[in-house]
Amino acid sequence: MSTIAHAPENTGGGSAPEPQPAVKPGASNRSDQAGRPGPFRRLLRSNGALVIAALAVLVLAVISTFVGVADVTPATLMRQMAGGDTAGLQESFHLLAVSRFPRTISVILAGMAMAVAGLIMQQMARNKFVEPSTVGTVESASLGLLAVTVLVPSAPLLGKMGVAAVFAVGGTALFLAVLQKIPLRNALLVPLVGIMLGNVIAAITTFFAYRFNLLQTLNTWMIGDFSGVIKGRYELLWLVAALTLIGYIAADRFTVAGMGQDVSTTLGVNYKRIMALGMTIVALISAVVVVTIGSIPFLGLVVPNIVSLMIGDNMRRSVPWVGVFGAGFVLVCDIVGRVIRYPFEIPVGTVVAVVGAAIFLAMLLRKRARS
């Protein structure tokens, strides 16, 4: 996490002010010479801009609701009402209530929660290039799901989520412990360490899934797909909305914890307690999404970085934008996945992975060029 150092004011002691660095062309959109936010960032930081973004997500949600193989569109509903087709109207509303509305709600909740989880993870690791799917959290949750499936196959969904959350906490803690032991001088090495750790865990999971003939089940957990979401199978995702709210309430504490244990202790923040809270939030969100939807890679990586470029690194200000942007990003990818090979459907995890990987590589190259 980057910090902002404020220069002391000139008190008129007679010394000439230091020369100001030259401002590059186009830099006025980001900040002026005095270090204040530029007009573009000031516009984005206003409540009106956030409301407009939320309305745009609402429009995407309406479009997503009426995209599908079944002919259920506003025009169809109006035609059925005008023609007195009661049976057809009841069937259309039944499809909306059982399939379309639950799917749209789950897309919004999963996108919002995974993006915020990525932001919290970046604060905990003090690195902009990590998120649950690049540090072994999602892979650990999948290992927990496999363990409970093998040992207690009749366990309820809530029980499977609990076991997956415990494994996810363990995987996240292992990653943070590894970071403490390795002297990482380059920020780009942190996600590489996380990816290697995740691949080791994934290899162990795949081995046992092969031994117990559960490879097909494992694949459903590792690829995010909303096509199977129906009423009665998505309600667990409301838990991630509550976890996201907790993350917003504790945003300032996560910001302080991201400065390190010494600074946190000096400022009166219990570093270990905040880190435990962050690991619990990230693990529970990852476990719920993996159990309900599957893995959505790179979402928690690209969205917080894009928001950071737009409005800065203030976490309390960033959390609402990250949530809205994450929901909108997944909605767009879900719509694209449904229309690009209509009437067939590409899993949203695949679409997000392709787009997210391209953005991730662009950020890495940009970071290396600036270095």
VOPAGU-2260 file (C-alpha; in pm, 1 decimal, decimal comma):
REM VOPAGU-2260
SITE   aa  ch    i         X         Y         Z
SITE  MET   A    0       0,0       0,0       0,0
SITE  SER   A    1     136,6     336,7     -91,8
SITE  THR   A    2     136,6     617,2     160,1
SITE  ILE   A    3     113,5     990,0      94,5
SITE  ALA   A    4     373,4    1214,1     253,1
SITE  HIS   A    5     264,6    1574,0     309,8
SITE  ALA   A    6     534,4    1838,7     270,1
SITE  PRO   A    7     565,2    2095,4     554,9
SITE  GLU   A    8     429,6    2442,3     487,0
SITE  ASN   A    9     665,9    2733,8     423,1
SITE  THR   A   10     658,1    2939,8     744,6
SITE  GLY   A   11     837,9    3237,5     596,7
SITE  GLY   A   12    1178,9    3168,9     747,6
SITE  GLY   A   13    1355,4    3332,7     455,2
SITE  SER   A   14    1462,9    3019,8     271,4
SITE  ALA   A   15    1363,3    2987,1     -90,0
SITE  PRO   A   16    1110,8    2718,5    -166,9
SITE  GLU   A   17    1238,8    2403,0    -326,2
SITE  PRO   A   18    1181,5    2375,6    -703,0
SITE  GLN   A   19     868,6    2184,3    -794,0
SITE  PRO   A   20     900,1    1883,9   -1026,7
SITE  ALA   A   21     782,6    1936,3   -1378,7
SITE  VAL   A   22     430,4    1821,9   -1448,9
SITE  LYS   A   23     397,1    1587,4   -1739,7
SITE  PRO   A   24     141,1    1662,4   -2009,1
SITE  GLY   A   25    -198,1    1525,5   -1914,8
SITE  ALA   A   26    -108,5    1496,8   -1546,5
SITE  SER   A   27    -368,4    1757,1   -1451,3
SITE  ASN   A   28    -635,9    1488,8   -1479,5
SITE  ARG   A   29    -480,7    1306,0   -1183,6
SITE  SER   A   30    -330,6    1573,4    -956,6
SITE  ASP   A   31    -223,4    1934,4    -975,0
SITE  GLN   A   32     111,5    2081,6    -882,6
SITE  ALA   A   33      10,2    2124,7    -517,4
SITE  GLY   A   34     -55,8    1751,6    -484,3
SITE  ARG   A   35    -433,4    1788,6    -472,6
SITE  PRO   A   36    -649,4    1545,6    -669,3
SITE  GLY   A   37    -713,4    1645,1   -1028,3
SITE  PRO   A   38   -1063,0    1725,4   -1156,6
SITE  PHE   A   39   -1119,8    1369,5   -1280,8
SITE  ARG   A   40   -1042,4    1214,3    -942,2
SITE  ARG   A   41   -1243,8    1480,1    -760,1
SITE  LEU   A   42   -1539,3    1393,6    -982,3
SITE  LEU   A   43   -1502,6    1021,1    -911,3
SITE  ARG   A   44   -1477,3    1082,2    -536,9
SITE  SER   A   45   -1816,1    1253,8    -531,1
SITE  ASN   A   46   -2123,6    1065,4    -415,4
SITE  GLY   A   47   -2299,0    1148,7    -741,4
SITE  ALA   A   48   -2043,2     956,3    -944,8
SITE  LEU   A   49   -2087,5     650,5    -722,5
SITE  VAL   A   50   -2466,0     671,5    -762,2
SITE  ILE   A   51   -2428,2     689,8   -1142,0
SITE  ALA   A   52   -2199,2     385,1   -1134,8
SITE  ALA   A   53   -2452,2     195,5    -922,4
SITE  LEU   A   54   -2728,6     286,0   -1168,7
SITE  ALA   A   55   -2511,2     157,4   -1454,3
SITE  VAL   A   56   -2473,5    -173,6   -1267,1
SITE  LEU   A   57   -2851,8    -181,4   -1222,7
SITE  VAL   A   58   -2896,0    -140,7   -1598,5
SITE  LEU   A   59   -2652,5    -428,1   -1656,8
SITE  ALA   A   60   -2847,5    -636,5   -1404,9
SITE  VAL   A   61   -3171,5    -577,3   -1598,2
SITE  ILE   A   62   -3001,9    -674,0   -1925,1
SITE  SER   A   63   -2856,8    -986,0   -1762,3
SITE  THR   A   64   -3198,1   -1085,4   -1628,7
SITE  PHE   A   65   -3351,8   -1093,2   -1975,5
SITE  VAL   A   66   -3063,5   -1266,1   -2156,3
SITE  GLY   A   67   -3106,3   -1638,5   -2204,7
SITE  VAL   A   68   -3231,8   -1917,8   -2424,8
SITE  ALA   A   69   -3591,0   -1892,7   -2303,6
SITE  ASP   A   70   -3786,2   -1610,3   -2467,6
SITE  VAL   A   71   -3848,6   -1401,8   -2155,5
SITE  THR   A   72   -3803,1   -1034,7   -2239,7
SITE  PRO   A   73   -3994,5    -715,5   -2153,0
SITE  ALA   A   74   -4152,0    -726,2   -2501,1
SITE  THR   A   75   -4264,5   -1086,3   -2443,5
SITE  LEU   A   76   -4416,3   -1001,1   -2106,1
SITE  MET   A   77   -4604,1    -701,9   -2249,1
SITE  ARG   A   78   -4731,4    -911,4   -2541,3
SITE  GLN   A   79   -4853,5   -1182,9   -2304,0
SITE  MET   A   80   -5030,4    -928,9   -2081,0
SITE  ALA   A   81   -5188,4    -752,0   -2378,2
SITE  GLY   A   82   -5304,3   -1080,1   -2529,5
SITE  GLY   A   83   -5439,5   -1221,2   -2205,0
SITE  ASP   A   84   -5203,8   -1518,0   -2217,1
SITE  THR   A   85   -5233,0   -1604,2   -1846,2
SITE  ALA   A   86   -5060,4   -1940,8   -1872,1
SITE  GLY   A   87   -4765,7   -1798,9   -2065,3
SITE  LEU   A   88   -4737,9   -1505,7   -1825,8
SITE  GLN   A   89   -4731,3   -1735,5   -1524,3
SITE  GLU   A   90   -4463,4   -1949,3   -1686,0
SITE  SER   A   91   -4250,8   -1644,7   -1764,0
SITE  PHE   A   92   -4275,2   -1508,3   -1409,1
SITE  HIS   A   93   -4199,0   -1854,3   -1270,9
SITE  LEU   A   94   -3881,3   -1869,3   -1481,8
SITE  LEU   A   95   -3780,5   -1522,6   -1364,6
SITE  ALA   A   96   -3838,3   -1605,8    -998,6
SITE  VAL   A   97   -3672,2   -1947,5   -1003,4
SITE  SER   A   98   -3376,3   -1889,6   -1237,5
SITE  ARG   A   99   -3318,2   -1540,8   -1377,8
SITE  PHE   A  100   -3349,5   -1328,0   -1060,3
SITE  PRO   A  101   -3140,3   -1568,0    -845,5
SITE  ARG   A  102   -2871,7   -1577,4   -1114,1
SITE  THR   A  103   -2849,4   -1199,0   -1145,8
SITE  ILE   A  104   -2840,7   -1153,8    -767,9
SITE  SER   A  105   -2569,4   -1416,8    -731,3
SITE  VAL   A  106   -2358,5   -1250,4   -1002,9
SITE  ILE   A  107   -2379,3    -915,5    -821,6
SITE  LEU   A  108   -2304,5   -1060,4    -477,7
SITE  ALA   A  109   -2016,6   -1280,7    -593,2
SITE  GLY   A  110   -1854,9   -1006,4    -801,6
SITE  MET   A  111   -1885,5    -750,2    -524,4
SITE  ALA   A  112   -1754,9    -979,6    -250,3
SITE  MET   A  113   -1459,7   -1129,4    -440,1
SITE  ALA   A  114   -1341,7    -784,5    -548,7
SITE  VAL   A  115   -1352,4    -654,2    -189,9
SITE  ALA   A  116   -1178,6    -971,7     -67,9
SITE  GLY   A  117    -898,7    -899,7    -314,0
SITE  LEU   A  118    -867,3    -544,4    -180,4
SITE  ILE   A  119    -841,2    -672,2     178,8
SITE  MET   A  120    -583,7    -931,1      73,7
SITE  GLN   A  121    -371,3    -663,4     -91,9
SITE  GLN   A  122    -379,1    -457,1     227,1
SITE  MET   A  123    -279,3    -757,4     439,0
SITE  ALA   A  124       7,4    -859,1     209,8
SITE  ARG   A  125     105,0    -496,9     137,0
SITE  ASN   A  126     121,9    -582,0    -230,9
SITE  LYS   A  127     -97,2    -475,9    -523,2
SITE  PHE   A  128     -52,5    -800,9    -717,3
SITE  VAL   A  129    -219,3   -1055,1    -489,8
SITE  GLU   A  130    -574,4   -1179,6    -447,7
SITE  PRO   A  131    -740,0   -1500,1    -316,0
SITE  SER   A  132    -681,8   -1695,6    -638,0
SITE  THR   A  133    -310,6   -1606,3    -655,8
SITE  VAL   A  134    -208,5   -1680,7    -295,3
SITE  GLY   A  135    -356,2   -2027,6    -245,1
SITE  THR   A  136    -677,1   -1924,0     -67,1
SITE  VAL   A  137    -915,3   -2053,3    -333,9
SITE  GLU   A  138    -706,1   -2368,2    -386,3
SITE  SER   A  139    -710,4   -2433,6     -10,1
SITE  ALA   A  140   -1089,7   -2392,9      -5,0
SITE  SER   A  141   -1115,3   -2647,9    -286,3
SITE  LEU   A  142    -894,1   -2887,3     -89,1
SITE  GLY   A  143   -1126,7   -2847,5     209,3
SITE  LEU   A  144   -1428,6   -2918,8      -9,4
SITE  LEU   A  145   -1261,3   -3232,5    -140,9
SITE  ALA   A  146   -1173,6   -3348,2     211,6
SITE  VAL   A  147   -1529,6   -3307,7     341,6
SITE  THR   A  148   -1670,9   -3470,3      26,3
SITE  VAL   A  149   -1450,2   -3776,4      75,1
SITE  LEU   A  150   -1482,6   -3804,9     452,7
SITE  VAL   A  151   -1841,0   -3684,2     507,3
SITE  PRO   A  152   -2019,0   -3699,9     169,4
SITE  SER   A  153   -2362,2   -3639,0     324,6
SITE  ALA   A  154   -2254,9   -3316,3     497,6
SITE  PRO   A  155   -2493,3   -3021,7     443,3
SITE  LEU   A  156   -2392,3   -2726,0     229,7
SITE  LEU   A  157   -2327,7   -2508,2     534,2
SITE  GLY   A  158   -2096,5   -2773,7     679,3
SITE  LYS   A  159   -1900,1   -2795,9     355,4
SITE  MET   A  160   -1867,4   -2418,5     353,3
SITE  GLY   A  161   -1735,0   -2423,0     710,3
SITE  VAL   A  162   -1468,8   -2683,0     632,2
SITE  ALA   A  163   -1369,0   -2497,5     315,8
SITE  ALA   A  164   -1339,2   -2174,5     516,4
SITE  VAL   A  165   -1110,3   -2340,9     771,9
SITE  PHE   A  166    -882,9   -2470,7     495,8
SITE  ALA   A  167    -890,6   -2128,5     325,7
SITE  VAL   A  168    -781,0   -1959,2     649,3
SITE  GLY   A  169    -497,9   -2209,8     677,9
SITE  GLY   A  170    -385,5   -2149,1     319,4
SITE  THR   A  171    -394,4   -1771,4     362,9
SITE  ALA   A  172    -201,4   -1790,5     689,7
SITE  LEU   A  173      56,4   -2017,2     523,2
SITE  PHE   A  174     107,0   -1765,1     243,4
SITE  LEU   A  175     153,4   -1475,9     486,8
SITE  ALA   A  176     395,2   -1686,2     692,9
SITE  VAL   A  177     600,0   -1766,2     381,4
SITE  LEU   A  178     621,3   -1394,7     300,7
SITE  GLN   A  179     764,7   -1330,3     646,8
SITE  LYS   A  180    1041,3   -1587,0     590,0
SITE  ILE   A  181    1147,6   -1486,1     239,0
SITE  PRO   A  182    1332,3   -1155,5     184,3
SITE  LEU   A  183    1137,9   -1026,4    -115,9
SITE  ARG   A  184    1306,7    -723,3    -266,3
SITE  ASN   A  185    1084,4    -707,8    -571,7
SITE  ALA   A  186     708,7    -660,5    -539,5
SITE  LEU   A  187     653,2    -879,0    -846,1
SITE  LEU   A  188     793,6   -1182,7    -663,3
SITE  VAL   A  189     508,3   -1180,8    -409,7
SITE  PRO   A  190     235,0   -1297,5    -651,6
SITE  LEU   A  191     478,5   -1549,1    -801,8
SITE  VAL   A  192     531,8   -1701,8    -457,7
SITE  GLY   A  193     154,4   -1711,6    -407,4
SITE  ILE   A  194      93,4   -1871,5    -746,6
SITE  MET   A  195     355,7   -2138,7    -677,2
SITE  LEU   A  196     201,4   -2210,5    -337,2
SITE  GLY   A  197    -144,4   -2229,9    -493,7
SITE  ASN   A  198     -19,1   -2468,5    -762,4
SITE  VAL   A  199     131,0   -2698,0    -497,4
SITE  ILE   A  200    -201,4   -2708,3    -311,2
SITE  ALA   A  201    -390,6   -2757,4    -637,2
SITE  ALA   A  202    -161,1   -3046,7    -731,1
SITE  ILE   A  203    -229,7   -3217,7    -397,4
SITE  THR   A  204    -603,1   -3163,7    -446,6
SITE  THR   A  205    -593,2   -3301,7    -800,6
SITE  PHE   A  206    -399,3   -3610,1    -688,2
SITE  PHE   A  207    -654,6   -3704,8    -423,5
SITE  ALA   A  208    -944,2   -3616,9    -654,0
SITE  TYR   A  209    -798,5   -3858,3    -909,6
SITE  ARG   A  210    -753,2   -4130,9    -647,4
SITE  PHE   A  211   -1115,5   -4097,9    -532,7
SITE  ASN   A  212   -1260,4   -4048,8    -883,3
SITE  LEU   A  213   -1373,8   -3691,1    -811,5
SITE  LEU   A  214   -1194,7   -3502,4   -1087,0
SITE  GLN   A  215   -1519,8   -3396,0   -1252,9
SITE  THR   A  216   -1651,7   -3263,8    -922,6
SITE  LEU   A  217   -1325,4   -3077,3    -866,4
SITE  ASN   A  218   -1354,4   -2909,7   -1206,1
SITE  THR   A  219   -1695,3   -2770,2   -1115,0
SITE  TRP   A  220   -1539,7   -2602,0    -811,1
SITE  MET   A  221   -1246,5   -2456,9   -1004,1
SITE  ILE   A  222   -1447,7   -2295,6   -1285,7
SITE  GLY   A  223   -1698,2   -2027,2   -1188,5
SITE  ASP   A  224   -2033,2   -2091,8   -1353,9
SITE  PHE   A  225   -2371,1   -1931,3   -1283,4
SITE  SER   A  226   -2570,9   -2154,5   -1517,8
SITE  GLY   A  227   -2671,1   -2389,1   -1233,3
SITE  VAL   A  228   -2786,4   -2114,0    -997,0
SITE  ILE   A  229   -3154,3   -2145,6    -912,6
SITE  LYS   A  230   -3378,8   -2054,1    -623,9
SITE  GLY   A  231   -3274,6   -2245,9    -312,7
SITE  ARG   A  232   -2910,9   -2284,5    -420,6
SITE  TYR   A  233   -2775,7   -1931,1    -400,3
SITE  GLU   A  234   -2905,1   -1791,7     -69,3
SITE  LEU   A  235   -2573,6   -1864,3     103,0
SITE  LEU   A  236   -2425,8   -1580,7    -102,1
SITE  TRP   A  237   -2613,6   -1327,4     112,8
SITE  LEU   A  238   -2352,5   -1407,8     376,2
SITE  VAL   A  239   -2081,3   -1250,1     160,5
SITE  ALA   A  240   -2282,2    -927,7     149,1
SITE  ALA   A  241   -2262,1    -910,2     529,6
SITE  LEU   A  242   -1889,2    -988,8     516,9
SITE  THR   A  243   -1837,8    -710,8     263,1
SITE  LEU   A  244   -2014,5    -468,3     497,0
SITE  ILE   A  245   -1784,0    -574,6     781,1
SITE  GLY   A  246   -1486,9    -512,8     552,3
SITE  TYR   A  247   -1614,0    -160,7     484,0
SITE  ILE   A  248   -1663,9     -88,0     854,1
SITE  ALA   A  249   -1309,1    -207,4     934,4
SITE  ALA   A  250   -1153,0     -38,6     629,8
SITE  ASP   A  251    -952,6     216,0     831,7
SITE  ARG   A  252    -810,3     -57,7    1053,6
SITE  PHE   A  253    -704,7    -260,5     750,4
SITE  THR   A  254    -534,2      50,1     614,6
SITE  VAL   A  255    -336,1      91,6     936,8
SITE  ALA   A  256    -253,7    -280,5     951,3
SITE  GLY   A  257    -119,3    -256,1     597,0
SITE  MET   A  258     150,8     -19,2     726,1
SITE  GLY   A  259     307,5    -298,0     930,8
SITE  GLN   A  260     295,7    -427,1    1286,0
SITE  ASP   A  261     516,3    -154,8    1435,3
SITE  VAL   A  262     310,3     132,0    1291,9
SITE  SER   A  263     -15,9     -40,4    1386,0
SITE  THR   A  264      96,2     -85,8    1746,6
SITE  THR   A  265     209,2     278,1    1764,2
SITE  LEU   A  266    -133,0     393,9    1641,2
SITE  GLY   A  267    -314,2     176,0    1894,6
SITE  VAL   A  268    -443,1     -90,7    1653,5
SITE  ASN   A  269    -423,5    -457,9    1749,5
SITE  TYR   A  270    -230,3    -584,9    1448,3
SITE  LYS   A  271    -281,4    -957,9    1507,1
SITE  ARG   A  272    -654,4    -917,3    1567,0
SITE  ILE   A  273    -704,4    -713,6    1249,4
SITE  MET   A  274    -500,1    -961,3    1045,3
SITE  ALA   A  275    -709,2   -1246,2    1185,9
SITE  LEU   A  276   -1027,4   -1057,0    1097,3
SITE  GLY   A  277    -900,5    -996,6     744,2
SITE  MET   A  278    -805,3   -1362,1     695,3
SITE  THR   A  279   -1146,7   -1470,8     823,5
SITE  ILE   A  280   -1333,7   -1236,0     587,7
SITE  VAL   A  281   -1126,2   -1339,2     285,2
SITE  ALA   A  282   -1150,6   -1709,5     370,4
SITE  LEU   A  283   -1528,4   -1704,2     428,0
SITE  ILE   A  284   -1593,8   -1509,6     109,1
SITE  SER   A  285   -1372,4   -1745,0     -91,8
SITE  ALA   A  286   -1531,8   -2053,8      63,2
SITE  VAL   A  287   -1889,9   -1936,9       3,2
SITE  VAL   A  288   -1821,7   -1838,1    -358,0
SITE  VAL   A  289   -1633,4   -2162,1    -435,0
SITE  VAL   A  290   -1907,5   -2375,9    -277,5
SITE  THR   A  291   -2190,0   -2190,4    -454,4
SITE  ILE   A  292   -2040,7   -2073,9    -783,9
SITE  GLY   A  293   -1682,1   -2192,9    -824,1
SITE  SER   A  294   -1357,0   -2004,4    -863,3
SITE  ILE   A  295   -1355,8   -1661,4   -1033,5
SITE  PRO   A  296    -984,2   -1591,1   -1089,5
SITE  PHE   A  297    -816,7   -1250,1   -1117,4
SITE  LEU   A  298   -1133,7   -1062,2   -1019,0
SITE  GLY   A  299    -994,4    -951,1    -683,1
SITE  LEU   A  300    -670,7    -851,7    -853,4
SITE  VAL   A  301    -771,9    -631,1   -1144,2
SITE  VAL   A  302   -1071,7    -449,9    -994,3
SITE  PRO   A  303    -894,2    -299,0    -687,7
SITE  ASN   A  304    -601,3    -191,7    -905,7
SITE  ILE   A  305    -828,4     -22,3   -1158,8
SITE  VAL   A  306   -1014,7     155,7    -879,4
SITE  SER   A  307    -683,1     259,0    -722,3
SITE  LEU   A  308    -575,0     418,2   -1048,8
SITE  MET   A  309    -902,3     609,4   -1068,6
SITE  ILE   A  310    -958,6     737,2    -714,1
SITE  GLY   A  311    -644,4     658,8    -512,3
SITE  ASP   A  312    -556,8     425,8    -225,7
SITE  ASN   A  313    -793,4     542,0      49,6
SITE  MET   A  314    -952,3     208,7     141,3
SITE  ARG   A  315   -1268,9     348,6     298,2
SITE  ARG   A  316   -1335,9     546,7     -18,1
SITE  SER   A  317   -1231,4     256,0    -239,6
SITE  VAL   A  318   -1448,1     -21,4     -91,7
SITE  PRO   A  319   -1783,3     102,1    -236,4
SITE  TRP   A  320   -1621,7     160,1    -576,1
SITE  VAL   A  321   -1452,8    -180,9    -569,1
SITE  GLY   A  322   -1784,7    -346,6    -483,8
SITE  VAL   A  323   -1976,4    -165,5    -758,5
SITE  PHE   A  324   -1700,9    -213,7   -1016,1
SITE  GLY   A  325   -1662,0    -582,3    -926,2
SITE  ALA   A  326   -2035,1    -646,1    -966,1
SITE  GLY   A  327   -2042,7    -461,9   -1298,9
SITE  PHE   A  328   -1732,1    -641,5   -1427,2
SITE  VAL   A  329   -1875,2    -986,7   -1356,6
SITE  LEU   A  330   -2214,2    -886,8   -1502,1
SITE  VAL   A  331   -2048,1    -780,8   -1827,8
SITE  CYS   A  332   -1841,7   -1101,8   -1842,9
SITE  ASP   A  333   -2150,6   -1312,2   -1768,3
SITE  ILE   A  334   -2350,3   -1142,9   -2045,1
SITE  VAL   A  335   -2062,9   -1188,4   -2290,9
SITE  GLY   A  336   -2032,6   -1554,8   -2195,8
SITE  ARG   A  337   -2400,9   -1608,9   -2270,4
SITE  VAL   A  338   -2421,1   -1426,7   -2604,1
SITE  ILE   A  339   -2083,0   -1498,2   -2766,4
SITE  ARG   A  340   -2184,0   -1858,6   -2854,5
SITE  TYR   A  341   -2559,9   -1830,7   -2817,6
SITE  PRO   A  342   -2751,8   -2052,0   -2739,5
SITE  PHE   A  343   -2451,8   -2217,4   -2569,9
SITE  GLU   A  344   -2281,9   -2061,1   -2270,4
SITE  ILE   A  345   -1918,7   -2005,4   -2175,6
SITE  PRO   A  346   -1860,4   -2020,0   -1796,4
SITE  VAL   A  347   -1809,5   -1677,1   -1646,1
SITE  GLY   A  348   -1491,4   -1799,2   -1474,8
SITE  THR   A  349   -1336,5   -1860,3   -1817,5
SITE  VAL   A  350   -1430,8   -1515,2   -1948,1
SITE  VAL   A  351   -1308,6   -1340,5   -1633,0
SITE  ALA   A  352    -984,8   -1542,8   -1640,4
SITE  VAL   A  353    -907,6   -1441,4   -1999,4
SITE  VAL   A  354    -984,7   -1072,7   -1947,1
SITE  GLY   A  355    -829,8   -1065,3   -1599,7
SITE  ALA   A  356    -510,1   -1238,7   -1710,1
SITE  ALA   A  357    -465,5    -985,6   -1992,0
SITE  ILE   A  358    -512,0    -694,6   -1750,7
SITE  PHE   A  359    -279,7    -860,1   -1496,8
SITE  LEU   A  360      -3,5    -895,9   -1756,2
SITE  ALA   A  361     -53,0    -534,5   -1861,5
SITE  MET   A  362     -14,6    -421,6   -1499,7
SITE  LEU   A  363     300,5    -629,9   -1454,8
SITE  LEU   A  364     455,0    -486,3   -1771,6
SITE  ARG   A  365     354,9    -135,5   -1666,1
SITE  LYS   A  366     512,4    -188,9   -1323,7
SITE  ARG   A  367     834,5    -320,1   -1478,9
SITE  ALA   A  368     850,4     -30,5   -1727,1
SITE  ARG   A  369     808,0     224,6   -1448,6
SITE  SER   A  370    1077,0      49,6   -1241,1
